[in-house]
């Protein structure tokens, strides 16, 4: 007779966002159960058997009273007692089996859903990850799908179990006496009314207590922190803050007392009604036996009273299951929202895979926008021939990084074409395209593992010689060689055990290990100190001269190493050429040179 389920109510937000339960939604949910139909049938049989066996002790009690005690038959008394114990044991065994199968099915369904969700998220474009909250993505992958396990293991089985128990209890009572059964049905709502009223009252009080608790925590966080205490003392607000805390604390005490007493009064009312129910059955049974000579025994009445308890539990739980049901449907709806998000960057139906990539890149009148109302690139056209290099420069936010993100199809163009080796990138196999391009970004990401593991992530079959060669090209081999563990040195979470320059050079080595046809450096040195920057520059300059490469750079020496410079402003290529031509034009490049590159050039000369 606990408060647990009776105290469950939907929040205002849940009421407003209540999902629309449609036939399509239910079919989709149950499609995840279909592969486990055999196990589900066994669970259903277990529920039926368990519900029936749980009724049996009440019926056997009647036989113990009538045949064993009143009939004074010791043999029957022992027999029915043993039978009752065996029934309890059988019901418990079946309950364990049902619980195991429920858990097994729930675990396997969540396993399927997690795999499906992870695969789907991996196929989403970069736009999805930049426009959606990372915490929300993780919540869908973890909490929401974990909640599905609770739904399948508990909510669905609870609905089935209570419904079957209710039906069996009614059938058993009707077999005893239909008049007494009708009296029982009339009594049942009396049990549920106080449960609902008290549950709602306690829920309101709990909500108010939570709000009060949040207020108290807010006061403590504000006034007991170092900054808060400094402010309080400087403005002599100790008494004011104490009065504020005392008021909230007193309100919390009153709410806690009300909540506890609401529960007590509920149990008093419920206990009273619970005792009225059996008394009414005894009265009705007595009238039928004494006044009308009905064919009822003391054992029959005892059985009906016991079955009344079996009837009340399922009714009460089914009345309150709507909260779990609505929350369950909302959870599935949230998960399906992600599943239904379209995959923007898809592998073509008939992908083209070349034997060897050259690294030739061409943009033909490319337009791009993250949102329809805000265009980022406008009519961008240029060509990078294999074996040559270009530098892309321009003010912050001009669209430089967006240009290079379109080549490996992190996004797709909204107008025009991007060609790789003369083929539209949307017609090339994604794996082939991305394996032919090596990108070194400003934000280096290393996994929590060894240097070796981070390097082999892109090429698991690489030999020790391959690692050494790549690291020498990236100007990081001397550092690795001097580590006690060498390539097996741990880098820490996100590479925290390394400096920014060391991480960046390892990331360059990782890209070189892949031996891509095209190298892209996206401001690979902008967040580093001058010493680290110079070491990375020593690694990049030879690569620019020997490989097909694109550089987004803020350092003049890098730009000078490129065969052509593209100047981007407001999403357009406004100037192009070599350094000498552009610096004398008096345009955007001249302004950048004088304000940014010129200062760095002076620093380079002094160094």
VEXDREN-2710 file (C-alpha; in Angstrom, 1 decimal):
% VEXDREN-2710
k/r/px/py/pz
1/UNK/0.0/0.0/0.0
2/UNK/3.0/2.3/-0.6
3/UNK/3.0/5.9/-1.8
4/UNK/5.5/5.1/-4.6
5/UNK/3.2/4.9/-7.6
6/UNK/0.4/6.9/-6.1
7/UNK/2.8/9.9/-5.7
8/UNK/3.7/10.1/-9.4
9/UNK/2.4/13.0/-11.4
10/UNK/3.5/14.7/-14.6
11/UNK/5.3/18.0/-14.4
12/UNK/3.8/21.0/-16.3
13/UNK/6.5/20.7/-18.9
14/UNK/5.7/17.0/-19.4
15/UNK/2.0/17.8/-19.7
16/UNK/2.6/20.5/-22.4
17/UNK/5.0/18.3/-24.3
18/UNK/3.0/15.1/-24.0
19/UNK/3.7/13.0/-27.1
20/UNK/1.0/12.0/-29.5
21/UNK/0.7/8.3/-29.3
22/UNK/-0.1/7.0/-32.8
23/UNK/-0.4/3.6/-34.4
24/UNK/2.8/4.4/-36.4
25/UNK/4.7/5.2/-33.2
26/UNK/3.6/2.0/-31.4
27/UNK/4.4/-0.1/-34.5
28/UNK/7.9/1.5/-34.6
29/UNK/8.5/0.8/-30.9
30/UNK/7.4/-2.8/-31.2
31/UNK/9.6/-3.3/-34.2
32/UNK/12.5/-3.4/-31.8
33/UNK/10.8/-6.3/-29.9
34/UNK/10.2/-8.4/-33.0
35/UNK/13.6/-10.1/-33.1
36/UNK/13.0/-11.3/-29.6
37/UNK/9.4/-12.6/-30.1
38/UNK/10.3/-16.1/-28.8
39/UNK/11.6/-14.7/-25.5
40/UNK/8.6/-12.4/-25.3
41/UNK/6.2/-15.3/-25.6
42/UNK/8.0/-17.1/-22.8
43/UNK/7.7/-13.9/-20.7
44/UNK/4.0/-13.7/-21.4
45/UNK/3.6/-17.3/-20.3
46/UNK/5.6/-16.6/-17.2
47/UNK/3.4/-13.6/-16.3
48/UNK/0.2/-15.7/-16.8
49/UNK/1.6/-18.6/-14.8
50/UNK/2.9/-16.3/-12.1
51/UNK/-0.4/-14.4/-11.8
52/UNK/-2.3/-17.6/-11.6
53/UNK/0.0/-19.1/-9.0
54/UNK/-0.2/-15.9/-6.9
55/UNK/-4.0/-16.4/-6.7
56/UNK/-3.7/-20.0/-5.7
57/UNK/-2.6/-19.4/-2.0
58/UNK/-5.7/-17.3/-1.4
59/UNK/-7.9/-20.1/-2.8
60/UNK/-6.0/-22.8/-0.9
61/UNK/-6.4/-20.8/2.3
62/UNK/-10.2/-21.4/1.9
63/UNK/-9.6/-25.2/1.7
64/UNK/-7.3/-25.1/4.7
65/UNK/-10.1/-23.4/6.7
66/UNK/-13.1/-25.4/5.4
67/UNK/-11.6/-28.9/4.9
68/UNK/-8.6/-28.8/7.3
69/UNK/-9.7/-26.7/10.3
70/UNK/-13.5/-26.7/10.4
71/UNK/-13.7/-30.2/8.8
72/UNK/-11.0/-31.4/11.3
73/UNK/-9.2/-33.4/8.7
74/UNK/-5.5/-33.3/9.6
75/UNK/-4.4/-35.1/6.4
76/UNK/-6.1/-32.4/4.2
77/UNK/-4.7/-29.7/6.4
78/UNK/-1.2/-30.9/5.9
79/UNK/-1.8/-31.5/2.2
80/UNK/-3.1/-27.9/1.5
81/UNK/-0.3/-26.3/3.6
82/UNK/2.3/-28.2/1.6
83/UNK/0.5/-27.3/-1.7
84/UNK/0.5/-23.6/-0.6
85/UNK/4.3/-23.7/0.1
86/UNK/5.0/-25.4/-3.2
87/UNK/2.8/-22.8/-5.0
88/UNK/4.8/-20.0/-3.4
89/UNK/8.1/-21.6/-4.3
90/UNK/6.9/-22.1/-7.9
91/UNK/5.6/-18.5/-8.2
92/UNK/9.0/-17.2/-6.9
93/UNK/10.9/-19.4/-9.4
94/UNK/8.8/-18.3/-12.3
95/UNK/9.2/-14.7/-11.1
96/UNK/13.0/-15.0/-11.2
97/UNK/12.8/-16.5/-14.7
98/UNK/10.5/-13.7/-15.8
99/UNK/12.8/-11.1/-14.3
100/UNK/15.9/-12.6/-16.1
101/UNK/14.1/-12.7/-19.5
102/UNK/12.8/-9.1/-19.0
103/UNK/16.3/-7.9/-18.3
104/UNK/17.8/-10.0/-21.1
105/UNK/15.4/-8.6/-23.7
106/UNK/15.7/-5.0/-22.4
107/UNK/19.6/-5.2/-22.5
108/UNK/19.6/-6.6/-26.0
109/UNK/17.1/-4.0/-27.3
110/UNK/19.2/-1.2/-25.8
111/UNK/22.3/-2.8/-27.3
112/UNK/20.6/-2.7/-30.7
113/UNK/19.4/0.9/-30.3
114/UNK/22.8/2.2/-29.1
115/UNK/24.5/0.6/-32.1
116/UNK/21.9/2.1/-34.4
117/UNK/22.2/5.5/-32.8
118/UNK/26.0/5.5/-32.9
119/UNK/26.1/4.4/-36.5
120/UNK/23.5/7.1/-37.4
121/UNK/25.4/9.9/-35.5
122/UNK/28.7/8.9/-37.2
123/UNK/27.0/9.4/-40.6
124/UNK/25.8/12.9/-39.7
125/UNK/27.4/15.9/-41.3
126/UNK/29.6/18.4/-39.4
127/UNK/26.6/20.8/-39.4
128/UNK/24.8/18.4/-37.0
129/UNK/27.6/18.5/-34.4
130/UNK/28.1/22.3/-34.7
131/UNK/24.4/23.2/-34.4
132/UNK/23.4/20.7/-31.7
133/UNK/24.3/20.7/-28.0
134/UNK/27.0/18.1/-27.3
135/UNK/25.4/17.3/-23.9
136/UNK/22.0/16.7/-25.6
137/UNK/23.7/14.3/-28.1
138/UNK/25.3/12.3/-25.3
139/UNK/22.0/12.3/-23.3
140/UNK/20.2/10.7/-26.3
141/UNK/22.9/8.1/-26.5
142/UNK/23.0/7.3/-22.8
143/UNK/20.1/8.4/-20.5
144/UNK/17.3/8.2/-23.1
145/UNK/18.3/4.8/-24.4
146/UNK/19.0/3.6/-20.8
147/UNK/15.5/4.7/-20.0
148/UNK/14.2/2.3/-22.8
149/UNK/15.6/-0.6/-20.8
150/UNK/13.5/0.5/-17.8
151/UNK/10.4/0.8/-20.0
152/UNK/10.8/-2.7/-21.4
153/UNK/11.9/-4.4/-18.2
154/UNK/9.3/-2.7/-16.0
155/UNK/6.6/-0.5/-17.6
156/UNK/5.5/-2.9/-20.3
157/UNK/5.8/-6.0/-18.1
158/UNK/4.0/-4.1/-15.3
159/UNK/1.0/-3.3/-17.6
160/UNK/0.8/-6.9/-18.7
161/UNK/1.3/-8.4/-15.3
162/UNK/-1.3/-6.2/-13.6
163/UNK/-3.9/-6.6/-16.3
164/UNK/-3.5/-10.4/-16.3
165/UNK/-3.6/-10.5/-12.4
166/UNK/-6.7/-8.3/-12.4
167/UNK/-8.5/-10.6/-14.9
168/UNK/-7.6/-13.8/-13.1
169/UNK/-8.6/-12.3/-9.7
170/UNK/-12.0/-11.3/-11.1
171/UNK/-12.5/-14.7/-12.7
172/UNK/-11.6/-16.4/-9.4
173/UNK/-14.0/-14.2/-7.4
174/UNK/-16.8/-14.6/-9.9
175/UNK/-16.5/-18.4/-9.5
176/UNK/-17.0/-18.1/-5.8
177/UNK/-19.9/-15.7/-5.7
178/UNK/-21.0/-13.1/-8.3
179/UNK/-22.8/-10.9/-5.7
180/UNK/-19.8/-10.7/-3.5
181/UNK/-17.7/-9.9/-6.5
182/UNK/-19.9/-6.9/-7.4
183/UNK/-19.6/-5.7/-3.8
184/UNK/-15.8/-5.9/-4.3
185/UNK/-15.9/-4.0/-7.5
186/UNK/-17.9/-1.2/-5.8
187/UNK/-15.3/-1.0/-3.0
188/UNK/-12.2/-0.9/-5.3
189/UNK/-12.5/2.8/-6.2
190/UNK/-12.6/3.7/-2.5
191/UNK/-9.0/2.4/-2.3
192/UNK/-7.8/4.5/-5.3
193/UNK/-9.4/7.9/-4.5
194/UNK/-7.2/8.6/-1.4
195/UNK/-4.1/7.3/-3.1
196/UNK/-4.6/9.8/-5.9
197/UNK/-5.5/12.7/-3.6
198/UNK/-2.7/12.1/-1.2
199/UNK/-0.2/11.5/-4.0
200/UNK/-1.1/14.8/-5.7
201/UNK/-0.8/16.6/-2.4
202/UNK/2.6/15.1/-1.6
203/UNK/3.8/15.8/-5.2
204/UNK/2.9/19.5/-4.8
205/UNK/4.6/19.7/-1.4
206/UNK/7.7/17.9/-2.8
207/UNK/7.8/20.3/-5.7
208/UNK/7.7/23.3/-3.3
209/UNK/10.3/21.7/-1.1
210/UNK/12.6/21.2/-4.2
211/UNK/12.1/24.9/-5.1
212/UNK/12.9/25.9/-1.6
213/UNK/15.9/23.6/-1.5
214/UNK/17.2/25.2/-4.8
215/UNK/16.8/28.7/-3.2
216/UNK/18.8/27.6/-0.1
217/UNK/21.5/26.1/-2.3
218/UNK/21.6/29.3/-4.3
219/UNK/22.1/31.4/-1.2
220/UNK/24.9/29.0/0.0
221/UNK/26.7/29.0/-3.3
222/UNK/26.5/32.8/-3.6
223/UNK/27.5/33.7/-0.1
224/UNK/29.9/31.0/1.0
225/UNK/32.1/31.1/-2.1
226/UNK/35.4/33.2/-1.9
227/UNK/34.0/35.9/-4.1
228/UNK/30.6/35.9/-2.4
229/UNK/32.1/36.2/1.1
230/UNK/34.4/39.0/0.0
231/UNK/31.4/40.9/-1.3
232/UNK/29.3/40.3/1.8
233/UNK/32.0/41.5/4.1
234/UNK/32.9/44.5/2.1
235/UNK/29.3/45.7/2.1
236/UNK/28.5/44.5/5.7
237/UNK/25.6/42.3/4.5
238/UNK/26.1/39.5/7.0
239/UNK/22.9/40.2/8.9
240/UNK/20.9/40.6/5.7
241/UNK/22.2/37.3/4.3
242/UNK/21.5/35.5/7.6
243/UNK/17.9/36.7/7.6
244/UNK/17.5/35.6/4.0
245/UNK/18.9/32.1/4.8
246/UNK/16.8/31.8/8.0
247/UNK/13.6/32.6/6.2
248/UNK/14.2/30.0/3.5
249/UNK/15.3/27.5/6.1
250/UNK/12.1/28.0/8.2
251/UNK/10.0/27.6/5.0
252/UNK/11.8/24.3/4.3
253/UNK/11.0/23.0/7.8
254/UNK/7.3/23.8/7.5
255/UNK/7.1/22.1/4.0
256/UNK/8.9/19.0/5.3
257/UNK/6.5/18.7/8.2
258/UNK/3.5/19.1/5.9
259/UNK/4.9/16.5/3.5
260/UNK/5.5/13.9/6.3
261/UNK/2.1/14.5/7.8
262/UNK/0.3/14.3/4.4
263/UNK/1.8/10.8/4.1
264/UNK/0.7/9.9/7.6
265/UNK/-2.9/11.1/7.1
266/UNK/-3.0/9.2/3.8
267/UNK/-2.0/5.9/5.5
268/UNK/-4.6/6.5/8.2
269/UNK/-7.4/7.0/5.6
270/UNK/-6.2/4.1/3.5
271/UNK/-5.9/1.8/6.5
272/UNK/-9.4/2.7/7.5
273/UNK/-10.8/2.0/4.0
274/UNK/-8.8/-1.1/3.8
275/UNK/-10.4/-2.4/7.0
276/UNK/-13.9/-1.3/5.8
277/UNK/-13.6/-3.4/2.6
278/UNK/-13.2/-6.8/4.3
279/UNK/-15.9/-5.9/6.8
280/UNK/-18.3/-5.2/4.0
281/UNK/-17.5/-8.5/2.4
282/UNK/-18.0/-10.3/5.8
283/UNK/-21.3/-8.4/6.2
284/UNK/-22.5/-9.3/2.7
285/UNK/-21.3/-12.9/3.1
286/UNK/-23.1/-13.1/6.5
287/UNK/-26.3/-11.7/5.0
288/UNK/-26.2/-14.3/2.2
289/UNK/-25.4/-17.2/4.5
290/UNK/-27.6/-16.3/7.5
291/UNK/-30.6/-14.6/5.9
292/UNK/-30.7/-16.3/2.5
293/UNK/-29.0/-19.6/3.1
294/UNK/-26.5/-19.1/0.3
295/UNK/-24.1/-21.9/-0.5
296/UNK/-21.1/-20.0/1.0
297/UNK/-18.6/-21.3/3.5
298/UNK/-16.3/-19.4/5.9
299/UNK/-13.4/-20.4/3.7
300/UNK/-15.1/-18.9/0.6
301/UNK/-15.5/-15.6/2.3
302/UNK/-11.9/-15.7/3.5
303/UNK/-10.8/-16.4/-0.1
304/UNK/-12.9/-13.5/-1.4
305/UNK/-11.4/-11.1/1.2
306/UNK/-7.9/-12.3/0.2
307/UNK/-8.7/-11.9/-3.5
308/UNK/-9.9/-8.4/-2.8
309/UNK/-6.3/-7.4/-1.8
310/UNK/-5.1/-9.0/-5.0
311/UNK/-7.7/-7.0/-7.0
312/UNK/-6.8/-3.6/-5.4
313/UNK/-3.1/-3.7/-6.2
314/UNK/-3.3/-4.1/-10.0
315/UNK/-6.2/-1.6/-10.2
316/UNK/-4.2/1.1/-8.3
317/UNK/-1.0/0.4/-10.3
318/UNK/-2.9/0.5/-13.7
319/UNK/-4.5/3.8/-12.7
320/UNK/-1.1/5.3/-12.0
321/UNK/0.8/3.7/-14.9
322/UNK/-0.2/6.5/-17.2
323/UNK/2.6/8.7/-15.9
324/UNK/5.2/6.0/-16.7
325/UNK/3.5/5.4/-20.0
326/UNK/3.6/9.0/-21.1
327/UNK/7.2/9.4/-20.0
328/UNK/8.1/6.2/-21.9
329/UNK/6.4/7.5/-25.1
330/UNK/8.2/10.8/-24.7
331/UNK/11.5/9.0/-24.4
332/UNK/11.0/7.0/-27.6
333/UNK/9.8/10.1/-29.4
334/UNK/13.1/11.9/-28.4
335/UNK/15.2/9.0/-29.7
336/UNK/13.2/8.7/-32.9
337/UNK/13.7/12.4/-33.5
338/UNK/17.4/11.8/-33.8
339/UNK/16.9/8.7/-36.0
340/UNK/14.7/10.7/-38.3
341/UNK/17.3/13.5/-38.8
342/UNK/18.4/13.3/-42.5
343/UNK/21.9/12.3/-43.3
344/UNK/23.1/15.3/-45.4
345/UNK/26.5/14.0/-46.6
346/UNK/25.8/10.6/-48.0
347/UNK/28.0/8.2/-49.9
348/UNK/26.8/8.1/-53.5
349/UNK/24.7/5.1/-54.6
350/UNK/27.4/4.1/-57.1
351/UNK/30.6/5.6/-55.6
352/UNK/33.6/6.2/-57.8
353/UNK/36.9/4.9/-56.4
354/UNK/40.2/5.7/-58.2
355/UNK/43.4/3.6/-58.0
356/UNK/45.6/6.6/-57.1
357/UNK/44.7/10.1/-56.1
358/UNK/46.7/13.0/-57.5
359/UNK/45.4/15.7/-55.2
360/UNK/44.2/18.1/-57.9
361/UNK/41.4/20.4/-56.5
362/UNK/39.1/22.8/-58.3
363/UNK/36.3/25.0/-57.0
364/UNK/33.8/26.0/-59.7
365/UNK/31.4/28.9/-58.7
366/UNK/31.0/27.5/-55.2
367/UNK/28.3/28.9/-52.9
368/UNK/27.8/27.8/-49.3
369/UNK/25.6/28.7/-46.4
370/UNK/25.1/27.1/-43.0
371/UNK/21.7/28.8/-42.9
372/UNK/19.6/30.0/-45.9
373/UNK/19.6/33.6/-44.5
374/UNK/23.4/33.8/-44.1
375/UNK/25.6/33.0/-47.0
376/UNK/29.2/32.2/-46.2
377/UNK/30.8/31.6/-49.6
378/UNK/29.9/33.4/-52.8
379/UNK/31.0/32.3/-56.3
380/UNK/34.4/30.9/-55.2
381/UNK/36.5/29.6/-58.1
382/UNK/40.1/28.5/-58.1
383/UNK/42.2/25.5/-59.0
384/UNK/45.1/23.8/-57.2
385/UNK/47.1/21.6/-59.5
386/UNK/48.8/18.4/-58.2
387/UNK/52.3/19.1/-56.8
388/UNK/51.6/22.8/-56.2
389/UNK/50.5/24.7/-53.1
390/UNK/48.3/27.7/-52.3
391/UNK/47.8/29.8/-49.2
392/UNK/44.4/31.2/-48.3
393/UNK/44.5/34.4/-46.2
394/UNK/41.9/36.9/-45.1
395/UNK/40.3/38.5/-42.1
396/UNK/38.7/36.3/-39.3
397/UNK/35.3/35.0/-40.4
398/UNK/35.9/35.5/-44.1
399/UNK/35.2/31.8/-44.9
400/UNK/38.8/30.4/-45.1
401/UNK/38.1/27.3/-43.0
402/UNK/34.8/26.7/-44.7
403/UNK/36.5/26.4/-48.1
404/UNK/38.8/23.6/-46.9
405/UNK/35.9/21.8/-45.1
406/UNK/34.1/21.4/-48.4
407/UNK/36.9/19.4/-49.9
408/UNK/36.6/16.2/-47.7
409/UNK/32.8/16.8/-47.6
410/UNK/32.5/17.7/-44.0
411/UNK/29.8/19.8/-45.6
412/UNK/28.3/19.8/-49.1
413/UNK/28.2/22.9/-51.3
414/UNK/24.8/24.7/-51.7
415/UNK/25.8/25.8/-55.2
416/UNK/28.5/25.1/-57.7
417/UNK/31.0/22.2/-57.6
418/UNK/34.1/21.0/-55.8
419/UNK/36.2/18.7/-58.0
420/UNK/38.9/16.3/-56.7
421/UNK/41.1/15.0/-59.5
422/UNK/38.5/16.2/-62.0
423/UNK/35.5/14.5/-60.3
424/UNK/32.7/16.1/-58.3
425/UNK/33.5/15.1/-54.7
426/UNK/29.8/14.1/-54.3
427/UNK/30.4/11.3/-56.8
428/UNK/33.5/9.9/-55.1
429/UNK/33.5/7.2/-52.4
430/UNK/33.7/9.0/-49.1
431/UNK/36.4/6.7/-47.7
432/UNK/38.5/7.1/-50.8
433/UNK/38.1/10.9/-50.8
434/UNK/38.9/11.4/-47.1
435/UNK/41.8/8.9/-47.1
436/UNK/43.3/10.9/-49.9
437/UNK/43.3/14.1/-47.8
438/UNK/45.3/14.9/-44.7
439/UNK/44.1/17.8/-42.6
440/UNK/46.0/19.4/-39.7
441/UNK/43.7/21.7/-37.7
442/UNK/44.3/24.4/-35.2
443/UNK/42.7/22.3/-32.4
444/UNK/44.7/19.2/-32.1
445/UNK/42.9/16.1/-30.7
446/UNK/44.8/13.2/-29.2
447/UNK/43.3/10.2/-27.6
448/UNK/44.2/9.1/-24.1
449/UNK/46.8/6.5/-24.9
450/UNK/50.4/6.2/-26.1
451/UNK/52.1/8.2/-28.9
452/UNK/52.2/5.0/-30.9
453/UNK/48.5/4.3/-30.5
454/UNK/47.6/7.9/-31.6
455/UNK/49.8/7.5/-34.7
456/UNK/48.6/4.1/-35.6
457/UNK/44.9/5.3/-35.4
458/UNK/45.1/6.3/-39.1
459/UNK/47.2/3.4/-40.3
460/UNK/47.2/0.3/-38.0
461/UNK/49.5/-1.7/-40.3
462/UNK/52.3/0.9/-40.2
463/UNK/55.8/-0.4/-39.3
464/UNK/58.2/1.1/-36.8
465/UNK/60.2/2.4/-39.8
466/UNK/57.0/4.2/-41.1
467/UNK/56.5/5.8/-37.7
468/UNK/60.1/7.0/-37.5
469/UNK/60.0/8.5/-41.1
470/UNK/56.7/10.3/-40.4
471/UNK/57.9/11.7/-37.1
472/UNK/61.2/12.9/-38.6
473/UNK/59.3/14.8/-41.3
474/UNK/57.1/16.3/-38.6
475/UNK/60.1/17.4/-36.6
476/UNK/59.0/15.4/-33.5
477/UNK/61.2/12.3/-33.6
478/UNK/64.0/13.8/-31.4
479/UNK/61.4/14.5/-28.7
480/UNK/60.0/11.0/-28.9
481/UNK/63.4/9.4/-28.9
482/UNK/64.3/11.2/-25.7
483/UNK/61.2/9.9/-23.9
484/UNK/62.0/6.9/-21.5
485/UNK/59.2/4.9/-23.1
486/UNK/59.7/6.3/-26.6
487/UNK/56.7/5.7/-28.8
488/UNK/55.0/4.1/-25.9
489/UNK/54.9/7.2/-23.8
490/UNK/51.4/8.2/-22.6
491/UNK/50.0/11.5/-23.9
492/UNK/47.3/11.9/-21.2
493/UNK/43.7/12.8/-21.7
494/UNK/43.4/15.0/-24.9
495/UNK/47.3/15.0/-24.9
496/UNK/47.5/17.0/-21.6
497/UNK/51.0/15.6/-20.8
498/UNK/52.4/17.3/-23.9
499/UNK/52.9/20.9/-24.9
500/UNK/50.8/22.5/-27.6
501/UNK/53.7/22.3/-30.1
502/UNK/54.4/18.7/-29.3
503/UNK/50.8/17.7/-29.8
504/UNK/50.6/19.6/-33.1
505/UNK/53.7/17.9/-34.4
506/UNK/52.4/14.5/-33.5
507/UNK/49.2/15.3/-35.3
508/UNK/51.2/16.3/-38.4
509/UNK/53.1/13.0/-38.2
510/UNK/49.8/11.2/-37.9
511/UNK/48.6/12.9/-41.1
512/UNK/51.9/12.1/-42.9
513/UNK/51.7/8.5/-41.9
514/UNK/48.6/8.3/-44.1
515/UNK/50.6/9.5/-47.1
516/UNK/47.7/11.6/-48.4
517/UNK/47.6/13.1/-51.9
518/UNK/46.6/16.5/-50.6
519/UNK/47.8/18.2/-47.3
520/UNK/45.7/20.9/-45.7
521/UNK/47.1/23.0/-42.8
522/UNK/44.3/25.0/-41.2
523/UNK/46.1/27.7/-39.1
524/UNK/48.2/24.9/-37.6
525/UNK/50.5/27.3/-35.7
526/UNK/48.2/30.1/-34.6
527/UNK/47.7/29.1/-31.0
528/UNK/51.3/28.3/-30.2
529/UNK/54.3/30.2/-28.7
530/UNK/57.0/31.4/-31.0
531/UNK/59.5/28.6/-30.2
532/UNK/56.9/25.8/-30.8
533/UNK/55.7/27.7/-33.9
534/UNK/59.1/27.8/-35.4
535/UNK/59.6/24.0/-34.9
536/UNK/56.3/23.3/-36.6
537/UNK/57.2/25.8/-39.4
538/UNK/60.4/23.8/-40.0
539/UNK/58.3/20.7/-40.5
540/UNK/55.7/22.4/-42.7
541/UNK/57.9/24.4/-45.1
542/UNK/59.6/21.3/-46.8
543/UNK/56.1/19.6/-47.0
544/UNK/54.6/22.6/-48.8
545/UNK/57.4/22.5/-51.4
546/UNK/57.2/18.7/-52.0
547/UNK/53.4/18.0/-51.6
548/UNK/50.2/19.2/-53.0
549/UNK/49.0/21.5/-50.2
550/UNK/46.6/24.2/-49.0
551/UNK/47.6/26.5/-46.1
552/UNK/45.4/28.8/-44.1
553/UNK/48.1/30.7/-42.3
554/UNK/48.8/33.9/-40.4
555/UNK/52.6/33.6/-40.6
556/UNK/54.3/35.4/-43.5
557/UNK/57.1/32.8/-44.1
558/UNK/54.4/30.1/-44.7
559/UNK/52.6/32.3/-47.1
560/UNK/55.8/33.0/-49.1
561/UNK/56.4/29.3/-49.4
562/UNK/53.1/28.8/-51.4
563/UNK/53.0/29.0/-55.2
564/UNK/49.8/31.2/-55.1
565/UNK/48.0/33.3/-52.5
566/UNK/44.2/33.6/-52.4
567/UNK/42.8/36.5/-50.5
568/UNK/39.3/35.9/-49.1
569/UNK/37.0/38.6/-47.8
570/UNK/33.2/38.3/-47.0
571/UNK/33.1/34.8/-48.6
572/UNK/34.7/35.9/-51.9
573/UNK/38.1/35.6/-53.4
574/UNK/38.9/39.3/-53.9
575/UNK/42.6/39.0/-54.8
576/UNK/45.0/36.3/-56.0
577/UNK/48.7/36.1/-57.0
578/UNK/52.1/36.0/-55.4
579/UNK/53.3/38.0/-52.5
580/UNK/55.2/40.7/-54.5
581/UNK/52.2/41.4/-56.7
582/UNK/49.6/41.5/-53.9
583/UNK/51.6/43.6/-51.4
584/UNK/51.9/46.4/-54.0
585/UNK/48.2/46.4/-55.0
586/UNK/47.1/48.5/-52.0
587/UNK/44.1/46.1/-51.4
588/UNK/43.1/43.7/-48.7
589/UNK/46.4/41.8/-48.8
590/UNK/48.3/45.0/-48.4
591/UNK/46.2/45.9/-45.3
592/UNK/46.7/42.4/-43.9
593/UNK/50.4/42.5/-44.5
594/UNK/50.8/45.9/-42.8
595/UNK/48.7/45.1/-39.8
596/UNK/49.5/41.4/-39.2
597/UNK/52.1/39.9/-41.5
598/UNK/54.4/42.9/-41.4
599/UNK/54.7/42.7/-37.6
600/UNK/55.4/39.0/-37.8
601/UNK/58.0/39.6/-40.5
602/UNK/59.8/42.1/-38.3
603/UNK/59.7/39.5/-35.5
604/UNK/61.1/36.8/-37.8
605/UNK/64.0/39.1/-38.8
606/UNK/64.9/39.9/-35.2
607/UNK/64.8/36.2/-34.4
END
